[in-house]
Amino acid sequence: MTKLRKLLVTVLVLAILVLGLVGFFYFRHQASLAIFYDQSIGVSFAYDKGYQQHPAYVNDSTEIDPYTFYFQRNDPQAFLTVKYETGLAMPANILSMRVIDYVQYEMEQFFPVRYGPTYKSISTGVLKVAGKDAAENVFAYTDADGRPNEVRLVVIVWDNNSAYYFFGQSHETFFDKIKGDLDPILKNLVLSGPK
């Protein structure tokens, strides 16, 4: 065999090994994801199989909220919530704001009231998710039982009147382990709007 032929065979074998490893890790990661789809609010995404879906109730009643979806994981304990909300146009118009600006304003003004004196904004920003404007807020608060929690919230504006809310939350000691759990959701997110 000539030197050139040996080199080509070596390069080909290395390329096959590299592609095999990349494929192995890609499919291993994909195998750890489950698919969620809900036609009523027009949302589909992949999420970590470690989360189990549970019913979301309206104001702690026995009535199931058709616009909110709740997922829980036990190790480490974490929660994901997906919610669709309408009625954003009127307050945004009253304040002469775009809906994305209103969403950010609402987080800045309402969260310190909602979560009390323990609320602390860690970071905020604007990004694009599924081709739509989105506002992100990472924050900490202490709940009524004295547990310190951290939350990552991404609000995706669907149209001039509605938005999708994606929350990832855990105890602050586990937050670094789960804060990326929203990433596969946001990366694979398909929005088609409510039906």
Summary of the structure (lengths in Angstrom):
residues: 195
radius of gyration: 21.4
end to end distance: 65.5
largest distance: 79.4
contacts: 534
relative contact order: 0.16
helix: 37%
strand: 39%
